[in-house]
Amino acid sequence: MSGDRALVALRKWAVVLDSAFRVPGTRVRFGLDPIVGLIPGAGDLASGFFSVMIVVHAVRLHVPKVVIARMLLNSGLDLLTGVVPLLGDLFDVAFKANLRNLALLERHAQPGIPPTRSDYIFVAGCIFILAALVAVPLAVTWWLLSQVNWF
């Protein structure tokens, strides 16, 4: 898919996930992200998958590494707050991580400059760190609950 067509597709998905609907009588907009986020576990993972797609496209367009790190932090914050029932979904309505990341992508994209191997290594490292930030608290919680014989 060409860069322009991919950006158009990513923009459509970001709008669907973050601002497709408006609460009548207010300026509050939300998308499918907080709705799908109500499904424990799977909802936030599905949303996280789309966030990663935006980041991968940013790497392909040679967005500066510091911007990619910011995009990953936006996605990570969205994913981490999403594990808190209802509060995470309210955060999704206010924060709109996908639209934030898309704005960063559009602002910093430099078409025609291919990403280097170090760009991919950097992104893989950031994704690994974000995965660890999710996995470690879950593993500690599981271990603590098993110590008090809940499992």
C-alpha positions as CSV (number, residue, x, y, z in Angstrom):
1,M,0.0,0.0,0.0
2,S,1.4,3.4,-0.9
3,G,2.3,5.9,1.9
4,D,-0.6,8.2,1.1
5,R,-3.2,5.4,0.9
6,A,-1.9,3.9,4.1
7,L,-2.2,7.3,5.9
8,V,-5.8,7.7,4.7
9,A,-6.6,4.2,5.9
10,L,-4.9,4.8,9.3
11,R,-6.7,8.1,9.6
12,K,-10.1,6.4,9.0
13,W,-9.3,3.7,11.6
14,A,-8.1,6.3,14.2
15,V,-11.3,8.3,13.8
16,V,-13.4,5.1,14.1
17,L,-11.5,4.1,17.3
18,D,-11.3,7.5,19.0
19,S,-13.9,10.0,17.8
20,A,-16.6,8.4,15.6
21,F,-19.5,9.2,17.9
22,R,-20.6,12.3,19.8
23,V,-22.4,12.5,23.1
24,P,-25.6,14.5,22.2
25,G,-25.6,18.0,23.6
26,T,-21.9,18.0,24.4
27,R,-18.5,18.3,22.7
28,V,-17.4,14.9,23.9
29,R,-16.5,12.5,21.2
30,F,-15.5,8.8,21.5
31,G,-15.0,5.9,19.3
32,L,-15.0,2.1,19.4
33,D,-11.8,2.0,21.5
34,P,-13.6,2.6,24.9
35,I,-16.5,0.4,23.9
36,V,-14.3,-2.6,22.8
37,G,-12.2,-1.9,25.9
38,L,-15.2,-3.0,28.1
39,I,-14.4,-6.6,27.0
40,P,-11.9,-7.7,29.7
41,G,-8.4,-8.3,28.3
42,A,-9.3,-8.8,24.6
43,G,-10.7,-5.3,24.1
44,D,-7.5,-3.5,25.1
45,L,-5.3,-5.9,23.2
46,A,-7.3,-5.3,20.0
47,S,-6.9,-1.6,20.5
48,G,-3.2,-2.0,21.2
49,F,-2.8,-3.9,17.9
50,F,-4.1,-0.9,15.9
51,S,-1.8,1.4,17.9
52,V,1.2,-0.8,16.9
53,M,0.1,-0.6,13.2
54,I,0.5,3.2,13.4
55,V,3.9,2.9,15.0
56,V,5.1,0.4,12.4
57,H,4.0,2.7,9.6
58,A,5.9,5.6,11.4
59,V,9.0,3.5,11.2
60,R,8.5,2.8,7.5
61,L,8.2,6.6,6.9
62,H,11.4,7.2,8.9
63,V,9.8,9.2,11.7
64,P,12.5,10.3,14.2
65,K,13.1,7.7,16.9
66,V,12.2,10.1,19.7
67,V,8.8,10.6,18.1
68,I,8.4,6.9,17.8
69,A,9.2,6.6,21.5
70,R,6.5,9.2,22.3
71,M,4.0,7.2,20.2
72,L,4.9,4.0,22.0
73,L,4.5,5.9,25.3
74,N,1.1,7.1,24.2
75,S,0.1,3.6,23.3
76,G,1.6,2.1,26.4
77,L,-0.2,4.6,28.7
78,D,-3.5,3.8,26.9
79,L,-2.9,0.0,27.3
80,L,-1.9,0.3,30.9
81,T,-4.8,2.4,32.0
82,G,-7.1,0.2,30.0
83,V,-6.6,-2.7,32.5
84,V,-8.5,-0.6,35.1
85,P,-12.2,-1.4,34.5
86,L,-14.3,1.6,33.5
87,L,-11.6,4.1,34.6
88,G,-9.5,3.0,31.7
89,D,-12.4,3.3,29.3
90,L,-13.1,6.9,30.5
91,F,-9.4,7.6,30.0
92,D,-9.7,6.3,26.4
93,V,-12.5,8.8,25.8
94,A,-10.3,11.7,27.0
95,F,-6.8,10.7,25.8
96,K,-7.5,9.4,22.3
97,A,-4.1,7.7,21.9
98,N,-4.7,6.7,18.2
99,L,-5.5,10.2,17.1
100,R,-2.5,11.6,19.0
101,N,-0.2,9.1,17.4
102,L,-1.6,9.7,13.9
103,A,-1.0,13.5,14.4
104,L,2.6,12.8,15.4
105,L,3.0,10.5,12.3
106,E,1.6,13.1,9.9
107,R,3.7,15.9,11.4
108,H,7.0,14.0,11.4
109,A,6.8,11.7,8.4
110,Q,9.7,12.0,5.9
111,P,8.7,10.0,2.8
112,G,11.5,8.8,0.6
113,I,14.0,8.1,3.4
114,P,13.9,4.4,4.2
115,P,14.2,3.3,7.8
116,T,17.5,1.8,8.9
117,R,18.1,-1.4,10.8
118,S,18.7,0.5,13.9
119,D,15.2,2.1,13.6
120,Y,13.7,-1.4,13.7
121,I,15.8,-2.5,16.6
122,F,14.9,0.6,18.5
123,V,11.1,0.0,17.9
124,A,11.5,-3.7,18.8
125,G,13.2,-2.7,22.1
126,C,10.5,-0.2,22.9
127,I,7.8,-2.8,22.2
128,F,9.6,-5.3,24.4
129,I,9.8,-2.8,27.3
130,L,6.1,-2.0,26.9
131,A,5.3,-5.7,27.0
132,A,7.4,-6.1,30.1
133,L,5.6,-3.2,31.7
134,V,2.4,-5.1,31.2
135,A,3.6,-8.6,31.9
136,V,5.6,-8.0,35.1
137,P,2.7,-6.5,37.1
138,L,0.4,-9.3,35.9
139,A,3.0,-11.9,36.9
140,V,3.6,-10.3,40.3
141,T,-0.2,-10.2,40.9
142,W,-0.5,-13.8,39.9
143,W,2.3,-14.8,42.2
144,L,0.9,-12.9,45.1
145,L,-2.5,-14.3,44.7
146,S,-1.1,-17.8,44.4
147,Q,0.8,-17.2,47.7
148,V,-2.5,-16.5,49.5
149,N,-4.0,-19.7,48.0
150,W,-6.5,-17.9,45.7
151,F,-5.4,-20.1,42.8
